[in-house]
Amino acid sequence: MSQAINLEVNVKHVVLLCLALAAVALADPPWSAAVKAGDVSDTINEGESCIAFSGDNLYCVANCAERSRVSVITYGRSTDAGANWTTTWWRDPSGPATWLSDPVILTDDTGYVHLFVQFSTNLIRHYLSLDSGQTWIDTSDVSVPGATVDTPWVCHYGNTIYICWQQLSTPAGIMLARSSDCGRTWARAIIDTRLYIT
């Protein structure tokens, strides 16, 4: 009798597994085909990407691996929830003539877009867009001039922006900066003195 019960349980499991596999195989996938959000021409290698969204607007930024010869980041923008992208190489013509690294992007509660770019290991700069990432205004230096910086991370709460990074020069440690005026001014403080934990 116990063999009959075990066989019945095993048959039920097999039938349930087959039904589940059939349901998955016949279902519409919850994903769409891959689309390029950065360098659609495939002329550079990208890495360390960051994505932000506000409604149906999506934004993507990434490092350029060839930064020693091409001082840009890639910037992609979609206004239809990621189905189509416009992409470009992005560079601040008034910024330092050096390689760009570790870009991060976010949207705040008003839908404004905030782009942060690290210039070599010397500077982190903020750019603000009031028109869904089409143009950039109100540039400000987030890190202290002359500091050695790396690996910025950013978030917001309401319309207050927070960014932290590894600062390798004195004062060294994890630096946290906060702005409550859309990135025009920054309050900074070392919040941890340990190095290389980001």
Salt bridges, closest charged atoms under 4 A:
GLU8 OE2 - LYS12 NZ 3.58
ASP42 OD1 - LYS36 NZ 2.60
ASP92 OD2 - ARG125 NH1 3.44
ASP108 OD2 - HIS114 NE2 2.86
ASP109 OD1 - HIS156 ND1 3.91
ASP138 OD2 - ARG184 NH2 2.85
ASP141 OD1 - ARG125 NE 2.81
ASP192 OD2 - ARG194 NH2 2.78
